[in-house]
């Protein structure tokens, strides 16, 4: 998920400060933010586990305090405040997306269990065959992260 540099050969320390401008605008930041929080939530997803709303809410102010005060972004003026605020949203949004994935997974499991069960039969009566309901499309990671699909692709899947 994180980009990295692979080097061969000798490395040295830079004599001057190197600035890394990862984002060209706030819109660019939130485009990556949305993609990375979705990927992080998918990576954290474990079927059967529950996500915590309290954890999502509590991480926001704690992360802001960590960045703004403890890491010293306070001294960077409005840019430091903005960066601290945006950075504090990341773990909270990831937790909210994780909760959303858990709800979608649970809904899919309930639907599959309903489709796979037989009608209740009175004792001694022969069990009926399961009703041949059409199975829903599987819930894919693309569906969870809201990956755009073309109208043609959507029609082909139906």
C-alpha positions, 0 to 999 in steps of 0.5 A, a space after each residue: 500500500 505504501 510506495 517505496 524505493 528500491 536502491 542498489 549500491 551505496 547510499 549517503 546522507 543528503 547535505 540539504 533538506 529534501 521536501 516531499 510533496 505527496 499531494 498537489 491539492 486537497 482534492 488530490 489528498 482526499 482522492 488518495 485518502 479515500 483509496 488508502 482508507 478503503 485498502 486499509 479497511 479491507 486489509 484489516 477485515 476479518 470475517 466474524 470479528 466486529 469493528 468498534 464504533 467507540 474506537 473510531 470515535 476515540 481515535 480522532 481526537 487522540 490522533 489530532 493531539 498526537 500530531 498537533 501537539 506531540 509531533 509539533 505541527 502546532 508550530 507550522 501554523 495553518 498548514 500544521 493544523 490542516 495536516 493534523 486534522 486530515 491525519 486524525 480523520 484517517 484512522 477514524 474513517 478506516 474504522 467506519 469503512 471497516 464497520 461498513 464492510 462487516 455489515 455488508 459481509 453479515 448481510 451477504 452471509 444472512 442472504 446466503 443462509 436463507 438461500 441455502 435452507 429448506 422449508 420447515 417440515 412437520 415431524 415425520 414428513 419428508 423434507 422439501 427440497 430447497 427452493 431454487 432461488 437465484 444466487 446473488 452476485 458475490 460481494 467483491 472487494 471492488 463492490 466494497 471500495 466502490 470501484 467505478 464500473 461501466 454501464 456495459 460491465 454492470 449489465 453483463 454481470 446481471 
